[in-house]
Amino acid sequence: PYSVTTNVLSADNTDRWSTNIQDARHIDTSNARADFHTYAFEWLPDSITWYIDGRQVRRKTGNGVPVPDKSAKIMMNLWIFEDNWGFGGKEGYNNHYPMESEYEWFRFYQWDGEQTYPCAEMSTSCLTSDDMYLSGNNPCDGIENVGTVYGKPACHVSCHR
């Protein structure tokens, strides 16, 4: 609970995870579970800057893994990556579903320099097939989860409102 991870992923033409497609940094924090915090990032064509409670904690420019120049997904989640206890820590018992995460609110602002993306209806009028691949990760948004993961169908989730 005393760190937050910031990630930049550049996985063009990649179908499997590899450490050379990411630039991750663990940011030391106070107990992130004790109270709500404001997490923000500013993604511009030449940099990404992260903030926690209004304080800049990281700035990424183009060296190493490049700053992505294509549309992407914003993901806020808890997850277990593969079967090696990766994100639950060394203690495998941390990796038990269901996991819970609570978000008080989320807001997205379009960069002033962006002219076409995203379109208001989030349809194929402006989203490419790459945008739609595995994009149905919110079961309540009505977007079908299209695609496979390592040749297997993507997971199925349900919306409970």
C-alpha positions, 0 to 999 in steps of 0.5 A: 500500500506504500507505492504506486506504479506508473507505466508506459507501454509500447507494444507495437507488433507485439503479441506477448508480454516482454519487459522491453515494451514497458517503462515502469516506475514505482513511486513511494507514497503514504498509505494509498489505501488509507484514504482517497487520493487524486491521481492524474496524468498529462499525456502530450505528444512528447511527454507524460507527467504523473501527479498524486494529490497535485504533486508531480511524481514522474515525467517521461520523455522519449528516451527508452520506451517511446511516448505512445503516439497512437490512441490507447486505453486508460485502465484503472484496475487490479489484476493478476498477470499470468500464473506467477504471482506477479502483481500480488507480490511474493505471497500468492495468497494475495492473488484471490478474486474477487478483488475490490477497487473503488473510484469516487470519480473519473474525468477525461480531458481531450488535449487541445491539439487533438482534432479527431479523437475520440469521437463522441459516440465511441464507434468505428467512425473514429475508432480503428480495429486496434482501438476496439481489440479487447476494449470491452473491459467495462461490462456496463459500457455495452462494448463487446469484448472482441479478440483473443488473449494468447489464442484463447477467448477473452474473459467474460464479465457481467454488468450488475447495476 
